[in-house]
Amino acid sequence: QVVANSVGYMPAIMWGSFSAAADGSLVYSAGTGTSLSQLTWLDRTGNELGHVGEAGTVSSNPILSPDGRRVSADIADLKANNVDIWLLRLEGNSSTRFTFRPGEDVVGMWSRDGNTIAYRTVGDNVALLNKATSGLEPEKTLFSKDVRTDVDVLPNSWTLDDQQILCTVFLPDRSTDRATGLFLIPATGGEP
């Protein structure tokens, strides 16, 4: 039975604006709107030190580059119903769009040498891609499954030699709602 037609959610971080109690009570936010946010530097005491990038709709996936000069962040384009990864330079406060695929590109995980970013994309497939941070080369698919298989993948980190990417992979499991596992996926592609 449909209870609500419009509930706020963000698939990139597996968040929904609802909760159910054991007694069957349900609370949810009917609004699907988002507000503008901006990455902000704070010191250890909570004092604001400055901002990174322009105010926009930013998800919860900012990731600093190994050299500490840039940050990858997921920025939503509400008009296009799209989320892309942007690279924000900390000095000079400039930004560059890094991904251009329709759908959702999120969790831009920097390689240890800072030359490559692995990320999750969702369109017809859910996939793990990697792309040179120069942006001059096309992305490479490392892992891909049809979205109907109910498999999902999120990059967590790169191995010390930048040869593999540690990923959380969500697999359908008939004995539980979902099963989760950690997999090493080769940075050049191939079997996890």
Secondary structure, DSSP 8 states (H G I E B T S, - for coil): ----S---EEGGGTEESEEE-TTS-EEE--------EEEEEE-TTS-EEEEEEEEEEE-S--EE-TTSSEEEEEEEETTTTEEEEEEEESSS--EEE----SSEEEEEEE-TTSSEEEEEEESSEEEEEEEETTS-S--EEEEEEEGGG--EEEEEEE-TTSSEEEEEEEE--TTSS-EEEEEEEETT----
